[in-house]
Amino acid sequence: MAVLAYCIAHPEPQIEVPHTGLQGKEIYASVEAGLRCFLSSYSTDDLASKQPVRDAALAFNHILQDFLRQTSIIPFRFPTVLSDDSEVSSFLREHAAEYREGLSRVQGAVQMEVRLSIDGAAEEMPRSSGAEYLRARQARHQGLNQIAQAFCQQLMAAVRRQKTREVAGGIRCFFLVDRGLVENFMDLVRSAKFPPEVSARVSGPWPATEFLKES
């Protein structure tokens, strides 16, 4: 029977596995090549599979959070469905070195994110000409980049690593934070000062997917 893959973790830590996964199926572990993969049987004909995709994805992420609260994980995208346990074992053997290295890199840490953006009111500006508008937009974006760099520098003492990514409407700042320092990290974020037109939205903890590989 097909199986739904949730996440990969080190085999050593003793953790409390959620009793049931999607479709009410039992979650179990497959251990191969020094990795532990959590799975549950999955059927596209099951009535539970007919639930809205958004609801199923939320339930899937809730299960991932149960694992993340206990150990470092590499999550699968929803839905990652493999044909059977044999295919899971082959997959783990094929990618063992990559996943073991990734888990070692993020062991004992979680990912926090702060998204910086310019408030909608500040985005509005006269468009007297296309060239002027583009120059003003570029200057605003450069200013936000400088704010992001200064903000990340303030948090360096509370994080292992950090990286930023430009996105539409702002900048995403990612931080690899030791589990025991998450509250300290949050205190620093709350105390950070930003210009009135800049908003900061913090989220996490998440699986440290941005830091599984060297940049």
Backbone hydrogen bonds, N-H to C=O, Kabsch-Sander energy under -0.5 kcal/mol:
donor,donor_aa,acceptor,acceptor_aa,energy
3,V,82,L,-2.8
4,L,40,S,-3.4
5,A,3,V,-0.5
5,A,80,T,-2.6
6,Y,38,F,-2.8
7,C,38,F,-0.7
8,I,74,I,-2.1
9,A,36,R,-2.6
15,I,13,P,-0.7
17,V,15,I,-0.8
21,G,25,K,-4.1
24,G,21,G,-1.4
25,K,22,L,-1.7
27,I,19,H,-0.9
28,Y,39,L,-2.7
30,S,37,C,-2.8
32,E,30,S,-0.5
32,E,35,L,-2.3
35,L,32,E,-1.4
36,R,9,A,-2.6
37,C,30,S,-2.9
38,F,7,C,-2.5
39,L,28,Y,-3.0
40,S,4,L,-1.3
42,Y,2,A,-2.7
46,D,43,S,-1.0
49,S,46,D,-1.5
50,K,47,L,-1.7
51,Q,48,A,-1.3
56,A,52,P,-2.3
57,A,53,V,-2.7
58,L,54,R,-2.2
59,A,55,D,-2.2
60,F,56,A,-2.3
61,N,57,A,-2.6
62,H,58,L,-2.0
63,I,59,A,-1.7
64,L,60,F,-2.0
65,Q,61,N,-2.1
66,D,62,H,-1.4
67,F,63,I,-1.7
68,L,64,L,-2.8
69,R,65,Q,-2.2
70,Q,67,F,-1.8
71,T,67,F,-2.0
74,I,8,I,-2.3
76,F,6,Y,-2.5
81,V,79,P,-0.7
82,L,3,V,-2.5
88,V,84,D,-1.6
89,S,85,D,-2.4
90,S,86,S,-2.1
91,F,87,E,-2.4
92,L,88,V,-2.5
93,R,89,S,-2.3
94,E,90,S,-2.2
95,H,91,F,-1.9
96,A,93,R,-0.7
99,Y,95,H,-2.5
100,R,96,A,-2.8
101,E,97,A,-2.2
102,G,98,E,-2.1
103,L,99,Y,-2.6
104,S,100,R,-2.1
105,R,101,E,-1.9
106,V,102,G,-1.4
107,Q,103,L,-0.8
109,A,106,V,-2.1
110,V,177,V,-2.8
111,Q,206,W,-2.9
112,M,175,F,-2.5
113,E,203,S,-2.6
114,V,173,C,-2.5
115,R,201,R,-2.8
116,L,114,V,-0.6
116,L,171,I,-2.9
117,S,199,S,-2.1
118,I,169,G,-0.6
119,D,117,S,-0.5
119,D,197,E,-3.1
122,A,119,D,-0.7
123,E,119,D,-1.2
123,E,120,G,-0.5
124,E,120,G,-0.9
124,E,121,A,-0.6
128,S,126,P,-0.6
133,Y,129,S,-2.4
134,L,130,G,-2.3
135,R,131,A,-2.3
136,A,132,E,-2.5
137,R,133,Y,-2.5
138,Q,134,L,-2.6
139,A,135,R,-2.3
140,R,136,A,-2.2
141,H,137,R,-2.3
142,Q,138,Q,-2.5
143,G,139,A,-2.2
144,L,140,R,-2.0
145,N,141,H,-2.2
146,Q,142,Q,-2.1
147,I,143,G,-2.0
148,A,144,L,-2.4
149,Q,145,N,-2.4
150,A,146,Q,-2.2
151,F,147,I,-2.4
152,C,148,A,-2.6
153,Q,149,Q,-1.9
154,Q,150,A,-1.6
155,L,151,F,-0.9
155,L,152,C,-0.7
156,M,153,Q,-1.0
158,A,155,L,-2.0
159,V,156,M,-1.0
160,R,176,L,-3.5
161,R,176,L,-0.9
163,K,174,F,-2.0
165,R,172,R,-2.2
167,V,170,G,-2.3
170,G,167,V,-2.1
171,I,116,L,-2.5
172,R,165,R,-3.0
173,C,114,V,-2.7
173,C,171,I,-0.5
174,F,163,K,-3.3
174,F,172,R,-0.5
175,F,112,M,-2.6
176,L,161,R,-2.7
177,V,110,V,-2.9
177,V,175,F,-0.7
179,R,108,G,-2.1
181,L,178,D,-2.1
182,V,179,R,-1.3
185,F,181,L,-2.6
186,M,182,V,-2.5
187,D,183,E,-2.3
188,L,184,N,-2.0
189,V,185,F,-2.2
190,R,186,M,-2.7
191,S,187,D,-1.6
192,A,188,L,-0.7
192,A,189,V,-0.9
198,V,195,P,-2.0
199,S,117,S,-3.0
201,R,115,R,-2.2
202,V,200,A,-0.5
203,S,113,E,-2.7
206,W,111,Q,-2.4
209,T,207,P,-2.3
211,F,208,A,-1.3
212,L,209,T,-0.9
